Amino acid sequence: MHQNTIQIDVMIKKYAKLSIGADVLQQIICFIKIRRAPARHDNIDFKPIVTKISNIKSLSVVVGDKAYDSEDNHVLVREKLHGFSIMPTRYENVPIWKTKGSYRKEMKRGYNNKILYNQRNKDETIVSVIKRLFGEHITSTLVRMQNRELTFRCIAYNTHRIVKLVITVMVSHSYYIHSLIQIVHLLPP
């Protein structure tokens, strides 16, 4: 019996992957890294993003999700950049004694400051706002133009965010001045 074999060429569609490093207190993007995915793991973007941001601004706390769980990442943030890193371990069922690295063991024992870890959600909020403001699809077909389009979207987001922050400060400042004037008028001459 003769068996026919069919060869199917599967073309893997690559898409643009945007990794951002942001100041979560002000919700401003400090550095972006664009690459084609699904090519490599996100963890390779951690070191360049964090080191570039540390050149722009001093780091106090660096928060990442489980994808960035690596002893090298903890050492970079804590020992070289003098910050504090919060990245939960990937494998929860592995006992502590099998976990490699002192910082990963510390995370495994349970870093219970959920307030700091939940700041990571603001990164997701930034990406969500970019998608809401500018759409989630890239219209460019060339890779170079896709990179530019993503970069300009991030610049436009930062401009949008800075304008909102300035307006907020101006409104609160004018409210403060107005309150002071009312208090001055209440004082006896």
Legacy VTK file of the C-alpha trace (Angstrom):
# vtk DataFile Version 3.0
C-alpha trace
ASCII
DATASET POLYDATA
POINTS 189 float
0.000 0.000 0.000
1.377 3.363 -0.999
0.904 6.250 1.402
0.918 9.830 0.199
2.600 12.375 2.389
1.514 15.942 2.345
3.960 18.630 3.270
2.366 21.672 4.792
4.435 24.791 5.080
3.235 26.723 8.062
4.035 30.373 7.937
4.346 31.852 11.383
2.996 35.364 11.385
5.221 37.732 13.295
3.730 40.723 15.005
5.158 43.789 16.688
5.883 43.326 20.401
6.099 46.501 22.462
7.906 46.338 25.808
7.699 49.474 27.906
9.440 50.768 30.988
7.349 53.372 32.736
7.253 55.602 35.765
4.093 54.200 37.324
3.591 57.118 39.703
3.201 59.619 36.864
2.212 56.978 34.260
4.809 58.245 31.790
6.662 55.937 29.402
10.427 56.269 29.956
11.745 53.710 27.455
10.360 51.378 24.803
11.724 48.319 23.045
10.049 47.040 19.876
10.762 43.630 18.428
9.124 41.035 16.233
7.332 38.295 18.124
6.908 35.372 18.647
10.642 35.187 18.370
12.106 35.253 21.843
11.143 35.546 25.449
10.310 38.925 27.058
13.069 38.424 29.623
15.774 39.475 27.143
14.281 42.981 27.061
14.509 43.444 30.841
18.179 44.399 31.148
18.278 47.021 28.348
15.018 48.612 29.488
15.962 48.838 33.159
19.508 50.082 32.535
18.311 52.790 30.114
15.657 53.944 32.579
18.227 54.047 35.390
20.259 56.466 33.241
17.188 58.698 32.916
15.865 58.408 36.453
16.996 56.761 39.676
15.134 53.547 40.396
13.663 52.838 43.800
11.368 49.887 43.059
11.270 47.735 39.925
8.175 45.582 39.565
7.808 42.819 36.989
5.523 39.869 36.429
6.492 36.187 36.501
7.980 36.355 33.000
10.877 38.422 34.370
11.651 36.034 37.245
15.405 35.544 37.073
18.143 35.792 39.670
20.184 37.840 37.175
17.370 40.409 36.968
17.187 40.672 40.764
20.983 41.054 41.015
20.966 43.765 38.321
18.310 45.827 40.081
19.409 45.314 43.690
23.190 45.227 43.508
24.120 47.206 40.406
21.304 49.769 40.235
20.656 49.917 44.008
16.901 49.501 43.753
14.414 47.001 45.084
12.979 44.321 42.804
9.618 42.602 43.082
9.107 39.740 40.649
7.189 36.698 41.856
8.620 33.274 41.070
7.300 31.362 38.090
6.857 27.926 39.570
4.815 28.068 42.771
4.803 24.310 43.373
8.618 23.989 43.479
9.913 23.915 47.075
12.094 26.772 48.313
15.160 24.582 48.735
15.062 23.741 45.007
14.779 27.383 43.989
18.109 28.867 42.891
19.236 32.296 44.027
18.812 34.179 47.292
16.548 36.887 45.839
14.288 34.333 44.160
14.072 32.442 47.470
13.097 35.697 49.161
10.297 36.142 46.618
9.307 32.497 47.062
9.054 32.875 50.849
6.423 35.457 50.168
6.925 39.088 49.597
3.615 40.273 50.987
3.637 43.905 49.922
0.765 43.709 47.463
0.550 47.503 47.288
3.904 47.749 45.512
3.328 44.705 43.314
-0.078 45.992 42.227
1.648 49.071 40.765
2.522 46.762 37.877
-1.100 47.063 36.764
-0.417 50.669 35.769
1.873 49.370 33.017
-1.081 47.429 31.660
-3.209 50.565 32.008
-0.730 52.541 29.899
-0.894 49.959 27.112
-4.696 49.899 27.373
-4.906 53.699 27.078
-2.625 53.648 24.027
-4.898 51.074 22.396
-8.039 53.057 23.281
-6.657 56.380 22.037
-4.927 55.215 18.865
-6.428 51.804 18.073
-4.958 48.384 18.590
-4.046 47.686 14.977
-1.013 49.008 13.165
-1.771 50.268 9.679
1.788 50.181 8.329
3.009 47.193 6.360
6.773 47.758 6.427
8.594 46.761 9.608
10.453 50.067 9.761
7.199 52.016 9.476
5.492 49.796 12.080
8.297 50.605 14.513
7.899 54.310 13.810
4.138 54.106 14.199
4.472 52.435 17.603
7.115 54.959 18.664
4.918 57.891 17.647
1.969 56.385 19.499
4.088 56.241 22.657
5.229 59.846 22.150
1.624 60.929 21.595
0.568 59.053 24.744
3.286 60.800 26.790
2.179 64.180 25.398
-1.435 63.368 26.260
-0.451 62.313 29.768
1.763 65.352 30.425
-1.010 67.719 29.281
-3.430 65.997 31.664
-0.912 66.276 34.527
-0.293 69.980 33.815
-4.031 70.724 33.685
-4.526 68.837 36.954
-1.755 70.819 38.638
-3.078 74.122 37.274
-6.638 73.414 38.416
-5.539 72.312 41.870
-3.185 75.314 42.096
-5.943 77.775 41.117
-8.289 76.128 43.644
-5.578 76.507 46.296
-5.042 80.209 45.391
-8.801 80.829 45.405
-9.062 79.230 48.863
-6.203 81.393 50.172
-7.863 84.555 48.865
-11.106 83.605 50.632
-9.197 82.999 53.872
-7.398 86.367 53.560
-10.726 88.147 53.122
-12.001 86.502 56.317
-9.083 87.783 58.397
-9.646 90.978 60.368
-7.780 94.056 59.121
LINES 1 190
189 0 1 2 3 4 5 6 7 8 9 10 11 12 13 14 15 16 17 18 19 20 21 22 23 24 25 26 27 28 29 30 31 32 33 34 35 36 37 38 39 40 41 42 43 44 45 46 47 48 49 50 51 52 53 54 55 56 57 58 59 60 61 62 63 64 65 66 67 68 69 70 71 72 73 74 75 76 77 78 79 80 81 82 83 84 85 86 87 88 89 90 91 92 93 94 95 96 97 98 99 100 101 102 103 104 105 106 107 108 109 110 111 112 113 114 115 116 117 118 119 120 121 122 123 124 125 126 127 128 129 130 131 132 133 134 135 136 137 138 139 140 141 142 143 144 145 146 147 148 149 150 151 152 153 154 155 156 157 158 159 160 161 162 163 164 165 166 167 168 169 170 171 172 173 174 175 176 177 178 179 180 181 182 183 184 185 186 187 188
